[in-house]
């Protein structure tokens, strides 16, 4: 018997391997089939193509587009922060803004003299521009300075980055004499937004 085993050792080894594989095959096959069946799953969720409808992709992973590399544009109904920009609510941005004109007190300027006047915005408004209107004697007045306030009597670099809340104008009456009206009356104004 020992001689038989020795002479057929190769045959016995092959038979043992075949027996092992034959016994193990159903178990291995049983574990491979579910794995292959779930090959398109990640964390227990199936995947669908980028072109799938909203209904088809419900509860599934969505692939990016093969041409753009992006998700479909309707992947979310509305971004959670779509009403903000840099943290500001959209209501803080200008939309259908009405620019309001505010007028200052009239200023009379004698012949060959200078005068200044200011117009101010209401609290909470900001100045966007301004100027002066000559109410009479339109031949001689000249605007020699026009600038936002707050400022002192003249425009100063110290107010750089300050929110403008009004407008100041300086006007010269260049009449040297002979005109019927000895003064120039000007009305300063400012354009304001809230």
C-alpha positions as CSV (number, residue, x, y, z in Angstrom):
1,X,0.0,0.0,0.0
2,X,2.8,2.3,0.9
3,X,4.4,1.6,-2.4
4,X,1.1,2.4,-4.2
5,X,0.9,5.8,-2.5
6,X,4.5,6.6,-3.3
7,X,4.1,5.7,-6.9
8,X,0.9,7.7,-7.2
9,X,1.8,10.7,-5.0
10,X,1.3,13.2,-7.9
11,X,-2.0,11.8,-8.7
12,X,-3.2,11.9,-5.1
13,X,-2.0,15.6,-4.8
14,X,-3.9,16.6,-7.9
15,X,-7.0,14.8,-6.6
16,X,-6.7,16.6,-3.2
17,X,-6.5,19.9,-5.0
18,X,-9.5,19.1,-7.2
19,X,-11.5,18.0,-4.1
20,X,-10.7,21.2,-2.3
21,X,-11.6,23.4,-5.2
22,X,-14.8,21.4,-5.8
23,X,-15.9,21.8,-2.2
24,X,-14.9,25.5,-2.0
25,X,-16.4,26.6,-5.4
26,X,-20.1,27.0,-4.2
27,X,-18.9,29.1,-1.2
28,X,-16.6,31.3,-3.4
29,X,-19.3,31.6,-6.1
30,X,-21.8,32.5,-3.4
31,X,-19.7,35.4,-2.3
32,X,-18.7,36.6,-5.8
33,X,-22.2,36.8,-7.2
34,X,-23.5,39.4,-4.7
35,X,-20.3,41.3,-5.1
36,X,-20.8,41.5,-8.8
37,X,-24.5,42.3,-8.4
38,X,-23.5,45.3,-6.2
39,X,-20.5,46.5,-8.3
40,X,-22.3,49.8,-9.1
41,X,-22.9,50.6,-5.4
42,X,-21.0,52.9,-3.0
43,X,-21.9,52.8,0.6
44,X,-25.0,50.7,-0.3
45,X,-26.3,53.2,-2.9
46,X,-26.6,52.5,-6.6
47,X,-25.4,54.9,-9.2
48,X,-27.1,56.4,-12.3
49,X,-25.7,58.3,-15.3
50,X,-25.7,62.1,-15.5
51,X,-28.6,62.2,-17.9
52,X,-30.9,60.3,-15.6
53,X,-34.2,62.0,-14.8
54,X,-34.9,63.4,-11.4
55,X,-37.2,60.4,-10.7
56,X,-34.5,57.9,-11.8
57,X,-31.8,59.4,-9.7
58,X,-33.9,59.7,-6.5
59,X,-31.9,58.1,-3.6
60,X,-29.0,57.2,-5.9
61,X,-25.5,58.5,-6.7
62,X,-25.3,60.7,-9.8
63,X,-22.3,60.5,-12.2
64,X,-20.8,63.7,-13.7
65,X,-21.3,64.4,-17.4
66,X,-18.9,62.7,-19.7
67,X,-18.5,65.9,-21.7
68,X,-18.5,68.6,-19.1
69,X,-17.4,66.7,-16.0
70,X,-20.1,68.5,-14.0
71,X,-23.3,67.4,-12.3
72,X,-26.6,68.2,-13.9
73,X,-27.7,71.9,-13.4
74,X,-31.0,70.7,-11.7
75,X,-29.2,68.5,-9.1
76,X,-30.4,70.8,-6.4
77,X,-33.6,72.9,-6.4
78,X,-32.0,76.0,-4.8
79,X,-28.6,76.5,-3.2
80,X,-29.0,77.1,0.6
81,X,-27.1,80.4,0.4
82,X,-28.3,81.6,-3.0
83,X,-29.9,84.7,-1.5
84,X,-26.5,85.9,-0.2
85,X,-23.3,87.3,-1.8
86,X,-20.3,87.6,0.5
87,X,-22.6,87.0,3.4
88,X,-25.0,89.9,2.5
89,X,-28.6,89.2,1.9
90,X,-29.8,90.1,-1.6
91,X,-32.2,92.7,-0.1
92,X,-29.0,94.7,0.7
93,X,-28.2,95.2,-3.0
94,X,-29.6,98.0,-5.1
95,X,-32.6,96.9,-7.1
96,X,-34.8,99.5,-8.8
97,X,-33.1,102.2,-6.9
98,X,-34.7,105.7,-6.8
99,X,-32.2,108.5,-6.6
100,X,-33.6,111.4,-4.6
101,X,-32.7,115.0,-5.1
102,X,-32.3,117.1,-1.9
103,X,-31.9,120.8,-2.1
104,X,-30.0,123.1,0.3
105,X,-30.7,126.7,1.3
106,X,-30.4,129.4,-1.4
107,X,-27.2,131.4,-1.1
108,X,-26.8,135.0,-2.5
109,X,-23.3,136.0,-3.7
110,X,-22.5,139.7,-4.2
111,X,-20.6,141.1,-7.3
112,X,-17.0,140.1,-7.6
113,X,-17.3,137.7,-4.6
114,X,-17.4,134.0,-3.7
115,X,-20.0,132.0,-1.8
116,X,-20.6,128.4,-0.8
117,X,-23.7,126.4,-0.1
118,X,-24.4,122.8,1.1
119,X,-27.2,120.3,0.5
120,X,-27.5,117.3,2.8
121,X,-29.0,113.8,2.4
122,X,-31.5,112.5,5.0
123,X,-30.2,110.2,7.7
124,X,-29.4,106.7,6.3
125,X,-28.9,108.1,2.7
126,X,-25.6,108.4,0.8
127,X,-24.6,111.2,-1.6
128,X,-23.8,110.2,-5.2
129,X,-23.3,113.6,-6.7
130,X,-24.5,117.2,-6.6
131,X,-24.1,120.7,-7.9
132,X,-25.8,124.1,-7.9
133,X,-28.4,125.9,-9.9
134,X,-28.3,129.6,-10.4
135,X,-31.8,131.0,-9.8
136,X,-31.1,134.4,-11.3
137,X,-28.3,136.3,-13.1
138,X,-27.2,133.3,-15.1
139,X,-24.5,135.2,-17.0
140,X,-22.0,135.6,-14.2
141,X,-22.0,132.7,-11.8
142,X,-19.2,130.2,-12.1
143,X,-18.9,127.0,-10.0
144,X,-15.3,126.9,-8.8
145,X,-15.6,123.9,-6.6
146,X,-18.1,121.0,-6.2
147,X,-17.4,118.2,-3.7
148,X,-19.0,115.7,-1.3
149,X,-19.3,116.3,2.4
150,X,-18.5,115.8,5.2
151,X,-15.6,118.1,4.6
152,X,-14.4,121.3,6.0
153,X,-14.7,124.5,3.9
154,X,-12.5,122.9,1.2
155,X,-12.1,119.4,0.0
156,X,-9.5,117.5,2.0
157,X,-7.7,114.2,1.6
158,X,-8.3,113.5,5.3
159,X,-11.9,112.4,4.4
160,X,-10.8,109.6,2.0
161,X,-13.0,106.5,2.5
162,X,-15.6,108.6,4.4
163,X,-19.2,108.0,3.4
164,X,-20.5,111.0,1.6
165,X,-23.7,112.4,3.1
166,X,-24.0,115.7,1.3
167,X,-22.7,118.1,-1.4
168,X,-21.0,121.5,-1.2
169,X,-20.5,124.0,-4.0
170,X,-18.4,127.1,-4.2
171,X,-19.7,129.7,-6.7
172,X,-18.0,132.9,-7.9
173,X,-20.0,136.0,-9.0
174,X,-17.8,137.4,-11.7
175,X,-20.0,140.5,-12.3
176,X,-17.7,143.6,-12.1
177,X,-20.7,145.9,-12.1
178,X,-23.3,147.2,-14.5
179,X,-25.6,144.2,-14.4
180,X,-29.2,144.9,-13.2
181,X,-29.0,142.3,-10.4
182,X,-26.1,142.9,-8.0
183,X,-26.1,139.4,-6.7
184,X,-26.2,135.8,-7.9
185,X,-28.6,133.4,-6.1
186,X,-27.7,129.8,-6.2
187,X,-29.4,126.7,-5.0
188,X,-27.2,123.8,-4.0
189,X,-28.5,120.2,-4.5
190,X,-27.4,116.7,-3.8
191,X,-28.4,113.3,-5.3
192,X,-29.0,110.7,-2.6
193,X,-29.6,107.0,-2.4
194,X,-30.7,104.9,0.6
